[in-house]
């Protein structure tokens, strides 16, 4: 690439990327020819110096650390909750009812007597009659109640004749129906019908499970719990339902990590008890098993960065990773990256398949390795006239004699810079050889200045 084109290209790039551009006079030009983060990365770059009218070129190299701090990555948790069956018999639907007893068959006491149920009067001499015995009178009153479309009635033929009157339809709605008698010879067990019950319901999030439709409350609390477990499993793949036999507890666990904190609402808090408000404590994971992406905002890692993965002794590593092993970053963007088993795989984009995470939220440490480099780690120049055959000999200001340019080495984390000035240009091409650190990272910027005749 011609020097003029190089300078134009990097001049524009510098403006776009915000690099500082200083033009002191019309006879000087300046631009960045290399500006990258090098983490365990070696590279070479050739610069064309053959532009006519250029009598001198100088370079300034600036290096600074780019090693990132350790990161704590938190895996998510699956929200969990439980439902306990405390009284299975109270979960099935029932009819509201009241008992009525004919305690005396006295004509004086029963003549014109009225029994009222839900505002409907059952009158002696009209709807029912006085029989030859309490049992006969009870039978007549029972038949009158049973004839009403909203009621049902049965009677027990005992000396103290007993009538069981109930709503014709199951449900709790009839529990408010009032019951009264105009005479002490007819005794009612309560002022309203009692015991009416709807089928119990269990609502998890937006899903509703109804007794008699989705599950059956039968045999025992444990069997009913098993039926509820099966109903949840059959309805959705988002919840894993389990019941440790023979317990009457159903544990509900979200299939995936995250904020699946669903409320559990039951129609009977006495027959069914719920842990807390339902399924809770779900947490989003910063490791996505489906994409193998690790999320850490502003991680600053570059592809090839060596990272030591570690857990505590009590923790299990995610599937596909091992404790105290060095992996290599594959940068996705500023906030996401994957892991590879080697730098070769990292540059090729071949990532590790992370297959599983612990059920409970767990913290792992991803620590980019500290800066480390060989004794001669750094960069140096070589020269060529044909762009193919390069030599380390050149003319370096101010000696004007062939010498070997000093190589530039770096150690530790202290920012460093150096300047080379080439006065008489005796070669057309200059090659920069860069040796990256074995671990850790460096920001490497090489700025070129040209002076024209």
C-alpha angles and dihedrals in degrees: 000000000000116000092239091054091045091053094045091048095049093039089060092041091050091054092050094046095040098247113162112258119193120183109184097181142352089264094060131073130186137187144146112259096178126024117157146120110253116201114171085329127134121194145158129214129191121214122198111227099174099105111135118243096027111126100173142020130188132187132206119198121196124186131182136166121279099175111134128223123252117280129214110215117198121207116213130247133231114241113243139190141157141224120206122200105220101167116013092181090065094058101071123082119265139181121249112241148172133199123233122195126198098214097172134025093201112145089213092055098042104040109115091357116159130206112194123199120180090342094308112121120217104198129197110242092022112049097011140013139218109259133202091269141014087262092054092046090048090051091053093049092044092053090050092053092045091053091063111096093228097049143059127198139187129180135208115219101226130135088263094044112226126204123194109202120186141169112270092232129053120245144087094266093089094056088090095056109117124227126198141162128208094211138049090228089073112056124197120201097220142006090245139024111274140201100035108154137183122215108278118252133204117200120195110182103313095336117102123198115195128199111244092022107048100014138006126232100216145139100358146348090263094051091047090052089052090052090052090049091053092047093055092046092051094048105049143015091205093078130053109209120198135173120194102222127272095010122109091225124108115201116206117199127178113244093225136042115256145073097320090143100157122178117234113215121186127189093224119041091185097053094036124034124195129205107246111315094325133274110010148149095062113157133191115247123231087209115069110204092193095057101021088231122148113206122210118152112240094358092166093208124145127207108278097029109147111234127186111217117206142169135186119264091258096051130088117222119239113269108277096027131087130207119260094010125134116235132178128238125243104198114222098171140316092297106029138055142160131218131243132190094234142011088253091057091043093057090044091052093240104148134189116261107236103205108179148003133207118270093239126058111274135183123222130184122231107187120183106222117256120257113287129164142162120265092259095042109141137070140284141182135245130186137224141172097201100037090239109067112052130188133187093228120101144134112275125190128280101013097059088203130106109273137154110256112239114254118237116234128183134202136182123354103297113122111248137186139181137186129216123187122197110194110176106035107219097168135054099215135043123193123202116209114200125189113195126213119270088236137359121036145268134200107225122192124174115190121193126207123191129197119202129205 
